Amino acid sequence: MEPIELTPIGVIHSPFAEPGEAPHQGAEADAPAEIVLADGMAEGLQGLEAGDWLWVLYHFHLSGPARMLVHPRGDRSRPLKGVFATRAPIRPCPIGLSLARLEAIDGQVMRVRGLEAIDGTPVFDIKPYAAGLDRPRPEKKP
């Protein structure tokens, strides 16, 4: 397949400095984080409000080389699984996906909770959890 070039729309700032510090899944992350959008992107936030749930797509920019078999959650006592049956960051196309709760927007800065991304992670896209469906929201993260 031909390579695809993506340009990040922003960057995540989180309390996790190294990959080993981040939770294995966003559902385990309650730490506050910020998504700082690139210039010209803030207008795209119109219609979002505090309390909304958002899908955040980002790049596992510090993940190691891809592997097709991994121990879930890095636990070697667990049997190997195919990488596509896990949320391991060492993927052929290292794209992360987390469901985050929007706490506030200040210009081009979004304050959120629920990201397992490390500080400096490039963001590719942000999508509402359920756009056009009268904005149903999960009671707690799935």
Beta strands, then each sheet from edge to edge (+ up, - down):
strand 1: 10-13
strand 2: 32-37
strand 3: 53-59
strand 4: 69-70
strand 5: 81-82
strand 6: 95-106
strand 7: 109-113
strand 8: 121-128
sheet 1: 1+ 2- 7+ 6- 3+ 8- 1+
sheet 2: 4+ 5-
end
